[in-house]
Amino acid sequence: MHVAVEIVLGCAAIAGIYQVVQALAAWRFFRHARRAASRRRRAALPPVTVLKPLKGPGIELYENLASFCRQDYPAPVQVVFGVADPTDPAVAVVQRVKRDFPHLDVTLAIGEGQGSNRKVANLRQMMRHAKHRVLVMSDSDIRVRPDYLRTMVAPLDDPAVGLTTCLYRGRYFGLPSLVESLFINTDFIPMVLTVSLIPLRWGYGASIAFKREALDAIGGFGPIADHLADDHELGGRIFEAGWKLVLLPYVVETMLDSATFADVWRHQLRWARTYRVCQPAGWFASVVTHATLWGLVSLLALRGSPLGWAVFAAAITVRLGTLAFIMQLLRERDAPRHLWLVPLKDLASTAVWAMAFLGRRVEWSGQVLRVERDGRMAAVSPGVPVVDEPAQATASGR
């Protein structure tokens, strides 16, 4: 057999084994994490400040924000909403929330701190209004259940724990956002569960809870105000400061606003280039785990022979079978209905993987940004042409 064919078949085998490892890692995570969660039911629950940076009207923004106001939580809860512009449409939504929940301590912070990451710049000015030592931060497109705060805060009763984070699933409103939800549910979630095999050292921005003293220990939000991957930096710095991070077996929803496939492409390319900067070696090596890709390449390399079809069928079967198992562990009822789209989505994921190396420019919240090698970013001035430097295929550590 030709050496090139042997390499392709080897990659297909590795990709298949990786899918099985993902399933086993998911089973192990939920088995241990749910046991730990049951032991935390008697944890002390202190007062909490919820930080919600906002921009624009969003998809079902009122319901998203209101879900944080309907919490079954025994201690005082302060909710700080933050906008940079007093004319932002989100202000009207916050005013409605304040009217509908008059018993809740709700603050609207208007203004902006320094930093090219406008979300973190917003958080910096919001912190002036935060009253409590436990902080919960989430994006404006996140919707939660009434037990959310109890779940996120309980592990912080452990003096060694400085930060908790959790999983999130995509909620879609059309075909483009359905496809984007598959990127989250069938790529991101299995990856996170696999990483749970090692000590957690970063957060996931959809939902993070942390102690104020852990934030103070890393100098507050200021040191990460110019980083695109603020959740990665926040978690990493708190970990390096000596705190333990905990990933919880809890899933929140993110309301996906992609109206076109171009929106999906921009979102995925931004995420891919962010990941490639944060974990360059891991991102480069991740292509060997693309089961659908190597199944298809094996079929082509073996010129449609019975062996080629067998390898292709095995790759698809293992990929979809392990995903169905993981979805069952997640108690996810909707995603399994759309697993037939996963092979096509997987090939799109491979294209995104390749494009991540072909530039440093991303689009985020109406801004065009250039991501530097250390993860910092700078806004690209309107009207100034940008020539992306191809990223190195193999990068050294951060």
N, C-alpha and C positions, 0 to 999 in steps of 0.2 A: 504494500500500500504506500502511496506517495506520502512523503513527510508532511506536506501541507494538509492533506486529508486527515492524517493522524492528529495534527494539531487542532484542526476544526472539531474532530470527534472528541478530543480531550477537553476542549472548551465546552462542548455540549454536555459532556459528563459532569464537569465542574458546575455548570449552570444548573443542571438537574439536581445535583447533590445540595447545592445552595438553597433551592426551593424547599427541599426536605428539612434542611437546617432551620429555615425560617419558620416552618410549621412547628417543629420541635421547640424552638425558642419561644414561640407564641404560647404553646401549651405550658411550658415551664414558667413563663412570666405570669400568666393568669393564675396558675396554681399557687404560686408563692405570694403574688401581690394581693390576691383576694383573702388569703389567710392573714396576711399582715393587716389588711384593712379591717378585718373583723376584730383584731386585737386593739385597734385604735378607737373603738366606739366610745370608750370612756375617757378619751383624751380631753384635756382642758381646751376650751374654745375661747380665745381672747377677742377683744374688739378688732375690727378689720376695716381697713380703707381699701376700697376698690377703685382702681385707676382705669379710666376708659378714654384714651385719646381718640378724637373724632375728626373726620373730614368728609364733608359732603352728605347727601341724604341717604346713601347706601340702599341696600336691598332689605326691605322690612326692618328698617332701623329701629322703629319704636318697639317692636316685639323683641328685638335683640336686647335693647337696653332694659326693657321692662322685666325680662327674665332674670336680670341681676337684682331687681328690686323685689322679687317674689321669693326670696330665699327663706328656707326654714332654718334659721340660725339664732341661737339663744343670746348671743352677745350683741352689743351695738355695732351697726354697720354704717359706714360713711361711704358714699359713692361720689367720686370726683370725676366729672366729665370735663374734657379739655378741648378747646378749639383755638386755632391760631388767629382766625379772622372773625370779628363780631358779626359779619354778614353771612357767615357760613350757614347753609340750610339746616345743618345739624342742630343749631341753636334752638330753632322752633320745636324740634323733636324733644330736646332736653326740657324745654319749658313745659311741654305737655306731660312729660314724665314727672316733673316736680308737682304739677297740679294733681296728677292721678295718684301720687304716693306722698301725700302731705306729711305722713308720720315718719318718713325716712329722711335721714340727714343727707341731702343732695346739694352738691356744690358745682357751679359752672365756672371753670377757670378759663379766662380769655387772655390770650397772649402767647408768646413763644420764646423759648430759650435759644441758646446758641447750639449749632450743630447742623451738618449737612443732612443727617438723618432727621427728617422733619417730625417723625413719630417720637423719637427720643427727645428732640428739642421741645416738643409739646409736653412730654412727661416731666422734663426738668422744671418747667414753670408750674405744672400741676402739683409737684411735690411740696410747694410752699403752703398748700392747703391741706395736706395729708395730716390727720390727727393721730393715727394709731401706729403701733410698732409692727403690726403684721399688714403687709401690702399684697394685694391681688391685682394682677395686671392682665388684661386681655384686649384683643382687637375688637373693633366696632362691629364686625360681621359675625361675632360669636354669639350663639344662643345656648343657654344652659338650663338644667333642671333645678328644682328647688333644693336638692341636696348638694349642690355644687360647692358652696362655701364650706360646709361641714367636711366634705371629702378633701378639698384642697388644703385646708388649714390644719386638720387634725395631726398630720405627721410633723408639723412644726412644733408640736409639744415636746418632741425629742430635742434636747439641747444641741445635739450634734448636727441636726438637719437645718440647713439654711435656705433651701429652695425646693419646691415641688412643682411638677409640671404634669401634663396628661396628654392623651391622644386626642385627635379630632378627626371627624369624618366630614365629607362634603355633602351639602344639601343643594340640589340642582333645580333649575327652573326652565330648562330647555336642553336641546341636544348638545350645544357647545359646553354648557356647564355640567351636563351629565358626563361628558368625556373627561372634563377636568376633575370631577369627583372620582373617576376611576384612577387618575394619576395619584390622588391622595389615598384612596382606599386600598388600591392594589400595589402601589409602589412605596409610598411614604410609610404607611402603617406597618407593613411587614418589615421594612428596613429598621424602623424604630424598635420593634419587638426583637429583632435580631441583635441590635446594638445593646439591648438590655442584658445580654450575656456578660457584659463587662460593666464596671462601675460607671454610672451616669455622670457626665461632666459638661453637659450643656442643657439649656432649656428649649422649649418649643413655644414660640411666641403667641400662639393662639390662646394659651392660658398658662400663667406662671404665678405662683404665690411665693413670697419670700419675707424674711425678717428684715426690718429696717437696719439692724446692726450688721447684717450680712452685706446689705447695699452700702452702708457707711464704710465697711472694711475695704471695699474696692474703690472708694472715692466717689460714690454716687453714680448718677447716670452720665456725668461729664466725660469720663474716659471712653465711653462707647458712643458718644454723640455723633461721631463721623463714620461709624461702621455700618455697613449695610445689614449684616447679620447680627442685629442687636441682641436677639435671644441667645444665639450661640456665644457671643462675647459675655453677656451677663452671666450665664450659667458657668462658662469656663473660668471666669475671674472669681466667682464665688467659690467654685471648687478649688481653685489654686490658693484661695485665702484660707483653706482648711475646713470648709463646710461640706457636709454630705448633701447630695442631691437625690431626690426620690421621684421616680416615674410611677404614676398611679394608674390602676386599671379602670380608668374613667374616661369616657368619650364625650366630648362636646361637639356641637355642630358649627360649621362655618357656612355662611350663606354665600354661595358662589355667584358672582355677578358677570361672568363671561357671557356676552351676548353673541359673539362671533368666534370662529375658530382662530382668528387673528389675535383676539384677546387671550385665548388659551395659550397660544404660542408665546406671546409676550410674557405671560405669567410664568410659564414653565421655563422659559429661557432665563428669566431673572432668577428663579430659584436654582436652576442648574449652575449658573455662573457664580451665584453666592456660595453654593456648596463646594464648587470647584476651588474657590479661593480659600474657604475654611478648611477643607480636607482634600488637598490636591492629589496626594497619593491614592487615597481611598476612592476619589472620584474617577481617576484614571483607570484603576483596577476594576471598578464596578462593572465595566462592560462585559467582563467574563461571566457575570451572573445573569446576563440577558438570555434567558432560556429560549424565548421565541426566536430571537436573532440567530442563535447557534443551531437551533433546529432547522431553520430555513436554509442557513448556509450549508449545513450538512447535506440537506436534500439536493442543493445545487452542486456541491462538491462531488457528490456520488452520482451525479447526472440522472437523478430520478430513479435510481435502482431500488429494489425492494428494501435493501438495508437503509438507503437514504430516507425512504418513506417511513420506515420503522422508527428511525431516530427522530424524525420530525414529529410523528404521532406521539412518541414517548415524551418529547419535550413539551408539547402542548398539553398532554394529559397530566403530567406532573405539575406543570405551572397552574392549570385550572383546578386540579384536585387539591393542591396545597392551599390555594387561595380560598376555595370553598370551605376548607377546614378552619382557616383563620377567621373567615367571616362568621362561622358558627361560634367560635370562641368569643368573638366580639358581640355576638347576639345581633348581628347586622342582618336585617331581613330584605333590604332593598337591593344592595349591591349584587348578591348572587344572581338576580334576574338578568343582569347585564354583563355577566362574565364572558359571554360570547363575543363581546367587543374587545376583550383584553388583548388578543393577539395583534389586532391592528393598532391598539393603543401602545403596545409594547414596541412595535416598530417605530412609532412616533417618538417613544422615549429614547430609543437608540439614536434617532436623528437629533433630538435635543442634546443628548450626551455629546455628540460630535460637535454641534454648534457651540457648546459651552467653551470649547478651546479656541474658537475663531474670533474672539473679541472680548472686550471688557465693558462694553456699553450695555446698560439695562434701562428699562423704563419702569418707573414706579410712581404711582399717585400723581401722574401728570408731569413728572420730572424725567429728564434724560440725565442719567448719571454714569460716571465712569468709575469702575471699581479698580482700586490699586492692588498691588500684590499683597499688601498687609491687611486687606479687607476694608480699608478706609475708602470713602467715596467722595467724589466731587461733582457738583452740578455742571453740566455742559451748557454753556451760554447759548441762548436762542440765536439761530442764524449762523453759528460757527460750525463749519463742517467737522465731523469727527472721523478720523481714520483710526480704526481699531488696530492695535497691535495684536497679531496672533498670539494666543497664550501658549506657553511652553507645554508640550505634551507630558513631560515629566517635571514636576516641580519639587523643590526642596521643601522642608517643613516651614511652618509659619515663623 
